[in-house]
Amino acid sequence: MTQELTFRNAERQDVPLILHFIRELADYEKELDQVVADEATLEKWLFDKEKAEVIFAMVGQEEVGFALFFHNFSTFLGRSGLYLEDLYVKPEYRGKGYGKAIIKKLASIAVQRGCGRMEWWCLDWNKPSIDFYLSLGAEAMSDWTVYRLAGDTLTNLAEE
């Protein structure tokens, strides 16, 4: 890394910055039109309900990346895991080891908290990220398929 990286936990006043990072990531993933989150919703779920956490990667006083994560549960392991929902490093800071440092920080949090594993999804077309994750020793879970109920489909099923 060219400059020392530090980390800080997000605070309530960071909600606009969190949303900014979410939108940058969605734009990179060609899914900006899918972002319906707003500041009020994020504040409610991150800080009032405490359903997820955010850490910022800092170079000096600047936030250069972020990770949003929460705990899931493995019945097979009988304990929580850490699920990484979003990881993003600003383009001008890529290739400096900051992404790896963020993953290492999350791994440290997972180990500290006694988690049995750490998981995340990656888009199939995102070869740079896939190569990066494989270089860390991560394994693709090719025997599993992700399923989703959302929007009207979720609501309609709940109301049946």
N, C-alpha and C positions, 0 to 999 in steps of 0.2 A: 504494500500500500504506500502511496506517495505521501499522504498525510494521515496522521493518527485519527482513527475513527473512535468515537465514543457513542454511547447509547443513552437515551432517556425514554422514560415511559410517557405516553401521551397523557395530557390533562384535558379537562373539559374545554378550556379555551382553544384547544388544538383542533376542534371539530372542523372548522373550515379548511384547515391544512390537510386533515385526513381525507375529506371529501375531494380535495384537489388531487391528492395522490391516487385515490381510487379512480378518478376520471382519467388521469394520465395513464394508469395501467390499462383501463378499459379501452382507451384510444389505441394503445400499443397492441392490444389483443383484438383490435378491429370489432369491438363490441360496445363502443361508447353509447350507442342508442339503447343499450340494455340497462344502463344505470338510471334507476329511479330513486335511489337513496337521496335524501336531502339532509341538511344539517340537523333539523329537529329529530328526525328518525335516528340518525347516528348517535346523537347525544342521548336519546332515550335508551337505546339498546347497549351502547358502550359504557355509559356512565351512570344511568339510573338503574337499569336492570343488570349491569355488569356481565353481559353475556359473551363479550369478547374483549381482547386487549390489543393495544397498539404500542409498538416501540418504534422510535425514530433512530436512524443512523445519522450521526452528526459529524461533520468536518468543521471544526471551529464552532461557530454559532449557527451554521446552516444545516438544515435537514436535507440530506442527500438521498435518503431512502427510507422506506418504512416496511413494517411487517404487521399484519393483522392476524391474530390467532385466537384459538379458544380450545377448550378441552372437550374431547370426545371420550368414549369409554369402550374398552375391549372386553367383551365377556370371556373370550378365550384366555386373555392374560389376567383378567380379574382386576384391572386397574385402568386409570385414565391414560389417554394419549394426548399429545399436543397436535392439533390440526392447524396447519398453516393455510389460511384462506387467501391472503395476498402477500406477495413480496415484490417490491419494486425499488429499483435504483434509477435515479435520473440518468438519462443517456450520457451526459457529459462526465459522469462519474463511473461509468461502466469500465470494466477491464482493469480495475485497480485493486481487486480483491475484496471490495466492499460487500458484494453479494454473498461471498463465502463467509465473511465475518458475521453477517446477519444470520445466516444459517447456523454458524457455530454458536452464536449467542442464544438462538432459540433452542439448540440442542442442549446447551448448558442449563437453560430454564427448565427444559423437560427432565433432565437428569436430576436437578435440584428438587423438583416437585415429585419425583418418584414415578414419572410416566414410563410406560412400557414401550412406547414408540412415538415416532413423529411422522405425520403423513401430510400429503398435499396432492392436488391435481395439477396436471400440466396439459395444455392444448397439444394435440397430436402434431400440428404443423410447426410448433415452436422449437425447432431444432437447436438453436443456441441454448435455450433453457434446458432442454432434455440432455444435451451434451454436458452442460454444467452440472446437473443433478447426478448424472452417471459418474462424473469425475469425482464426486464426493462419496461414492459408494452406495448411492440410493438405488433401489431396485424398482423397476416398473412392474406394476401388479397386473400382468397381462391376462390373468385368469378371471379378472373381475370386470364387470361392466357397471357404470354408474347409471342409476335410474333417478328420475326426478318427477315430482308432482309439483306444479306451481300454478299461480294465477287462478283462472276460472276452473281449471281441471281439479285443482286442490280444493277449492271452495265447493264445487259441485259434489265431489266425493264425500266431503265432510257433512254435507247437507242431505245425502241420500238416506 
